[in-house]
Amino acid sequence: MSTAWTSRYALRTKAVKSSAIRELLKITQRPEVISFAGGLPAPDVFPTERFREACCRVLEQKAKLALQYGATEGYEPLREMIARHTSRYGIKAKPENVLITSGSQQALDLIGKLLINPGDRILIEAPTYLGALQAFTVYGAEYVSVPCDDHGIRTDLLDKPLRSGPKFMYILPNFQNPGGTTLSEGRRHELVLLADRFGIPIIEDDPYGQLRYEGEHLPPLVVLDRKNLRRDNGYSIGNVIYLSTFSKTLAPGLRLGWIIAPPEVIAKLVQLKQGADLHTSTFIQMLAYEVARDNFLDEHVKLIRRVYGERRDVMLAALQEFFPPEVTWTHPQGGLFLWVTLPEGMNSQKLFEAGLKENVAFVPGDSFYPNGQEGLGHLRLNFSNAEPQQIREGIRRLSIAVKRQMQELHLIDALLQSHN
């Protein structure tokens, strides 16, 4: 590579790495490979006909508006719809609290641009979403990691990390990516109170909240922040910024997400977004509004829950049937993922290579930690994209690779013991 350009790259690019999942998707394109790697929605639940009709309607009735520049904040009717929809979950937002972004990944990038100075500590769950690590690392973030268990982040371990003065907490409370775990209601209350006590704001990332297959809906952190701390009835103040997306409920190809925040925060984010892309595609915003309106989105989400809930159940049953008892996994109540923990000594990177030989793929766990070595005993499986019969066959194939690696470890242990 020519040094004429590389010598001119900004220092912050040294920490930038390619998304492990985007790279894995290139490997897993072969038709014979059953992939549990990407967090891909099922194409068969995309409302294709509804999109076709909405596209025609937008071009026939509002083409001059749809094909023109728009406001950085976003298409007003779409922002109003989002505010109405989130109010059902207790989030009292108005359109002026909503900024439309080009996918929730841009939301993370804008948050990083707004809040992170080089060397700032960010408190994260361990493991956490690798896209957030990518977005924040560009701005020179350092990380304070707090372990999770089946009930989400360990709030009993937060006191010392919070005393280290992190700039903010980044939390995925519902069906976390990659863990599949949900933050319990008790811990949600604790987290909000701790955030207020230490003066540490929370970024609440909630792309999967509507995709619940069992159990009761739990209040968002942004709602508990308002109720527990008796903040005003609107969203003019608050300690939580809320992010979500249409990627998991309509289609990821739209690249439509949103940020809900106090007006002064939105105003600053708008300035930063103007420097990035002026505004998210007007046409796409209008298309999404036309597709989602008239309560269509509510009915469509019911279909997604039914399809993904079945696929989750098939994967859990297959894991129980094929995997050795030394391997454990989470039982997600919703979302797209579950998290597998391997026996001590096993390596998910080596298992990935062995899995590819069996024509099955997943994401090794090191991708979800700032210090990758921490995650080598884990792996993430996606259950939304493959059909039920593929899921069962893929888990069977993966179990062959798991058992083979376990046998190799037992053999090495036996050899070592015989030499001692």
C-alpha positions in Angstrom: 0.0 0.0 0.0 1.3 3.5 -0.9 2.6 5.5 2.1 1.5 8.7 0.3 -1.9 8.2 1.9 -1.3 6.0 5.0 1.1 8.6 6.4 -1.6 11.2 6.3 -4.4 9.2 8.1 -5.6 10.8 11.3 -4.3 9.3 14.5 -7.7 8.1 15.5 -7.9 5.7 12.6 -5.2 3.6 14.2 -7.8 2.1 16.6 -10.3 1.5 13.8 -10.9 -2.2 12.9 -13.3 -3.8 10.4 -16.5 -5.2 11.8 -15.9 -8.9 12.6 -19.5 -9.7 11.5 -19.3 -7.8 8.2 -16.1 -9.7 7.5 -17.7 -13.0 8.5 -20.6 -12.5 6.2 -18.2 -12.5 3.3 -17.0 -15.9 4.3 -20.5 -17.4 4.9 -22.0 -16.4 1.6 -21.5 -20.0 0.3 -24.9 -21.6 -0.1 -23.8 -24.8 1.6 -22.9 -22.9 4.8 -25.7 -22.5 7.5 -24.9 -19.2 9.1 -25.8 -18.2 12.6 -23.3 -15.3 12.3 -25.1 -12.1 11.3 -27.9 -10.5 13.2 -30.0 -10.6 10.0 -33.8 -10.4 10.1 -35.6 -13.1 8.1 -36.3 -11.9 4.5 -39.5 -13.9 4.5 -41.0 -11.5 7.1 -40.2 -8.3 5.1 -43.6 -6.7 4.1 -42.5 -6.5 0.5 -46.0 -5.9 -1.0 -46.7 -3.1 1.5 -43.4 -1.5 0.6 -44.3 -1.7 -3.1 -47.7 0.0 -2.6 -46.2 2.6 -0.3 -43.4 3.4 -2.8 -45.9 3.9 -5.6 -48.1 6.1 -3.3 -45.2 8.3 -2.3 -44.0 8.8 -5.9 -47.5 9.4 -7.2 -48.7 11.8 -4.5 -45.6 13.4 -2.9 -42.7 13.0 -5.3 -41.7 16.7 -5.2 -41.3 16.5 -1.4 -39.9 13.0 -1.3 -37.1 13.6 -3.8 -36.0 17.0 -2.3 -33.7 17.9 0.5 -35.3 17.8 4.0 -34.9 18.9 7.6 -32.0 17.5 9.4 -34.3 16.5 12.3 -36.3 14.3 10.0 -39.7 14.0 8.4 -42.2 15.5 10.8 -45.0 12.9 10.4 -42.5 10.1 11.1 -41.1 11.9 14.2 -44.7 12.3 15.4 -45.4 8.6 14.8 -42.4 7.6 16.7 -43.3 9.9 19.6 -46.9 8.4 19.7 -45.6 4.8 19.4 -43.0 5.1 22.2 -45.6 6.8 24.5 -47.3 3.4 24.8 -44.2 2.3 26.7 -44.3 5.3 29.0 -41.8 7.4 27.1 -43.3 10.9 27.0 -41.6 12.4 24.0 -42.7 15.0 21.6 -41.5 15.4 17.9 -38.8 17.9 19.1 -37.3 15.2 21.2 -36.8 12.9 18.2 -33.9 12.9 15.7 -34.1 10.5 12.7 -30.7 8.9 11.9 -29.4 6.8 9.1 -29.7 3.6 11.1 -29.0 3.3 14.8 -25.3 2.9 13.9 -25.3 6.6 12.9 -27.0 7.3 16.2 -24.1 5.7 18.1 -21.6 7.6 16.0 -23.3 10.9 16.7 -23.4 10.1 20.4 -19.6 9.4 20.3 -19.0 12.6 18.4 -21.0 14.6 20.9 -19.8 13.1 24.2 -16.4 11.4 23.9 -13.0 13.1 24.2 -9.9 11.0 23.7 -9.2 9.1 26.9 -12.8 9.3 28.2 -14.0 6.2 30.0 -17.2 4.6 28.9 -19.0 2.1 31.2 -20.2 -0.9 29.2 -21.7 -4.3 29.8 -19.3 -7.3 29.3 -20.0 -8.5 26.6 -21.5 -5.6 24.6 -22.6 -4.7 21.1 -19.5 -4.6 18.8 -21.0 -1.8 16.7 -20.9 0.5 19.7 -17.3 -0.4 20.4 -16.5 0.4 16.8 -18.3 3.8 17.0 -16.9 4.9 20.3 -13.3 3.7 19.8 -12.9 6.1 16.8 -13.3 9.0 19.2 -10.6 7.7 21.6 -12.8 6.0 24.2 -11.5 3.8 26.9 -13.7 1.2 28.5 -14.8 0.2 32.0 -16.4 -3.3 31.6 -18.9 -4.7 34.1 -19.9 -8.4 33.9 -23.4 -9.5 33.0 -25.3 -12.6 34.2 -28.8 -14.0 33.2 -30.4 -10.9 34.7 -28.3 -8.3 32.8 -25.5 -6.1 34.1 -24.3 -6.8 37.6 -25.5 -3.7 39.4 -23.9 -5.0 42.7 -20.5 -4.5 41.0 -21.1 -1.0 39.7 -20.0 1.1 42.7 -16.3 1.0 42.0 -16.6 1.4 38.2 -18.9 4.4 38.7 -16.4 6.0 41.1 -13.8 5.9 38.3 -15.8 8.7 36.6 -17.1 7.3 33.2 -18.5 9.8 30.8 -21.6 7.7 30.3 -23.0 4.2 30.5 -24.0 2.3 27.4 -26.7 -0.3 28.2 -28.8 -2.6 26.1 -31.6 -3.6 28.6 -33.7 -5.8 26.4 -32.5 -9.1 24.8 -29.0 -7.8 24.8 -26.7 -8.2 21.7 -24.8 -10.5 22.0 -26.0 -12.1 25.3 -29.7 -12.4 24.7 -30.2 -11.4 28.4 -32.7 -8.9 29.7 -32.0 -6.5 32.6 -34.4 -7.4 35.4 -36.8 -4.7 36.7 -35.1 -4.5 40.1 -31.7 -3.9 38.5 -33.3 -1.3 36.2 -34.4 0.7 39.2 -30.9 0.3 40.8 -29.1 1.4 37.7 -31.2 4.5 37.3 -30.7 5.5 40.9 -26.9 4.8 40.7 -26.7 6.9 37.6 -28.4 9.8 39.3 -26.3 9.4 42.5 -23.0 9.4 40.6 -24.1 11.9 37.9 -23.4 9.5 35.1 -25.9 9.6 32.2 -27.1 6.5 30.4 -27.3 5.7 26.7 -30.2 3.2 26.4 -30.0 1.2 23.2 -33.2 -0.6 22.5 -33.4 -2.1 19.0 -35.1 -5.4 20.1 -37.6 -4.2 22.7 -40.7 -5.0 20.7 -39.5 -8.5 19.9 -40.5 -10.3 23.1 -41.6 -13.9 22.9 -42.3 -14.7 26.6 -42.6 -12.8 29.9 -43.9 -9.3 30.6 -42.8 -6.0 29.1 -40.4 -4.1 31.4 -40.3 -0.3 31.7 -37.5 1.4 29.7 -34.7 3.0 31.7 -35.7 6.4 30.4 -39.2 6.0 31.9 -37.8 4.8 35.3 -35.4 7.8 35.3 -38.4 10.1 35.0 -40.6 8.3 37.5 -38.0 7.4 40.2 -36.4 10.8 40.2 -39.7 12.8 39.8 -38.5 14.6 36.8 -41.1 16.7 34.8 -43.8 15.0 32.8 -42.1 15.6 29.5 -38.7 15.0 28.1 -37.1 18.4 28.6 -34.7 17.0 31.2 -33.4 13.6 32.0 -30.4 11.4 32.6 -31.1 8.9 29.7 -30.8 9.2 26.0 -32.9 6.5 24.2 -32.0 4.9 20.8 -34.0 2.5 18.6 -34.5 1.5 15.0 -36.8 0.2 12.3 -34.1 -2.4 11.2 -35.6 -5.2 13.2 -39.3 -4.4 12.7 -39.5 -3.2 9.1 -36.3 -3.8 7.2 -32.6 -3.1 7.9 -32.1 -1.9 4.3 -34.1 1.2 5.2 -31.2 2.4 7.4 -33.6 4.2 9.7 -33.0 4.7 13.4 -33.8 7.4 15.9 -32.6 9.2 19.0 -34.9 10.5 21.8 -33.3 13.1 24.0 -33.9 16.4 25.7 -34.3 19.3 23.2 -30.9 20.9 23.9 -29.2 17.5 23.2 -31.2 17.1 20.0 -30.1 20.6 18.9 -26.5 19.7 19.3 -26.8 16.3 17.6 -28.6 18.1 14.7 -25.5 20.3 14.2 -23.3 17.2 14.1 -25.5 15.3 11.7 -25.5 18.3 9.4 -21.8 17.8 9.0 -22.2 14.1 8.4 -25.0 13.8 5.8 -27.3 16.9 6.0 -30.3 14.6 6.7 -31.4 11.0 6.4 -33.0 10.2 3.0 -36.3 12.0 2.7 -37.7 9.4 0.4 -36.9 6.5 2.7 -38.4 8.3 5.7 -41.6 9.0 3.8 -41.7 5.4 2.6 -41.2 4.0 6.1 -44.0 6.3 7.4 -46.4 5.1 4.7 -45.6 1.5 5.4 -45.9 1.8 9.2 -49.0 4.0 9.4 -52.6 2.9 10.2 -51.3 0.5 12.9 -49.7 -1.8 10.3 -46.5 -1.9 12.3 -48.3 -3.3 15.4 -49.8 -6.1 13.4 -46.5 -6.8 11.5 -44.6 -7.1 14.8 -47.0 -9.8 15.9 -46.0 -11.9 12.8 -42.3 -11.3 13.5 -42.7 -12.4 17.2 -44.4 -15.6 16.0 -41.8 -16.5 13.4 -38.7 -15.6 15.6 -40.2 -17.2 18.7 -40.6 -20.5 16.9 -37.0 -20.3 15.6 -35.7 -19.5 19.1 -37.5 -22.5 20.4 -36.1 -24.8 17.7 -32.5 -23.6 18.4 -32.9 -24.1 22.2 -34.3 -27.6 21.6 -31.5 -28.5 19.2 -28.9 -27.3 21.6 -30.4 -29.4 24.3 -30.5 -32.4 22.0 -27.1 -32.2 20.4 -24.7 -30.3 22.6 -22.7 -31.9 25.4 -23.8 -31.0 29.0 -20.5 -29.1 29.6 -21.7 -26.4 27.2 -24.2 -23.8 28.5 -26.2 -21.0 26.9 -28.7 -18.2 27.7 -32.4 -18.5 27.3 -33.5 -15.2 25.6 -37.0 -14.0 26.2 -36.9 -12.1 22.9 -34.5 -10.5 20.4 -32.3 -12.3 17.8 -29.5 -13.9 19.8 -28.3 -16.4 22.4 -24.9 -16.6 24.0 -23.0 -19.9 24.4 -20.4 -20.5 27.1 -17.8 -23.2 26.3 -16.0 -25.4 28.8 -12.7 -24.0 30.2 -9.9 -24.3 27.7 -12.0 -24.2 24.6 -11.4 -21.4 22.1 -14.2 -20.0 20.0 -11.9 -18.8 17.2 -10.6 -22.3 16.8 -14.1 -23.6 17.0 -15.1 -21.2 14.2 -12.6 -22.7 11.9 -13.7 -26.2 12.8 -17.3 -25.2 12.3 -16.6 -23.9 8.8 -15.3 -27.4 7.9 -18.8 -28.6 8.9 -20.4 -25.8 6.9 -21.8 -23.9 9.8 -20.8 -20.4 11.1 -21.2 -18.2 14.1 -19.5 -15.2 15.7 -16.7 -15.9 18.2 -17.2 -14.1 21.5 -14.0 -12.0 21.4 -15.6 -9.5 19.1 -17.9 -8.3 21.9 -15.2 -7.2 24.3 -12.7 -4.3 24.2 -10.1 -6.8 25.2 -11.0 -9.7 22.8 -9.2 -12.4 24.8 -11.9 -12.1 27.4 -14.5 -13.6 25.1 -12.7 -16.6 23.6 -14.7 -19.0 25.8 -18.0 -17.8 24.3 -19.8 -17.5 21.0 -23.0 -15.8 19.7 -25.7 -17.6 17.7 -28.4 -15.8 15.7 -31.7 -17.6 15.3 -33.8 -15.2 13.3 -32.4 -15.6 9.8 -32.3 -19.4 9.2 -35.4 -21.5 8.8 -36.3 -24.0 11.5 -35.0 -27.1 9.6 -31.7 -25.2 8.9 -31.4 -24.3 12.5 -31.7 -27.9 13.7 -29.2 -29.1 11.1 -26.8 -26.2 11.8 -26.7 -26.9 15.5 -26.2 -30.6 14.8 -23.2 -29.7 12.5 -21.8 -27.3 15.2 -22.1 -30.0 17.9 -19.8 -32.2 15.8 -17.1 -29.5 15.9 -17.7 -28.8 19.6 -17.4 -32.5 20.6 -14.3 -32.9 18.4 -12.5 -29.9 20.1 -13.5 -31.2 23.5 -12.0 -34.6 22.7 -8.8 -33.0 21.5 -8.6 -31.1 24.8 -9.2 -34.2 26.9 -6.5 -36.0 24.9 -4.0 -33.2 25.5 -4.9 -33.2 29.2 -4.3 -36.9 29.4 -0.9 -36.6 27.7 0.2 -33.9 30.1 -0.9 -35.9 33.1 0.9 -39.0 31.8 4.2 -36.9 31.6 3.8 -35.5 35.1 
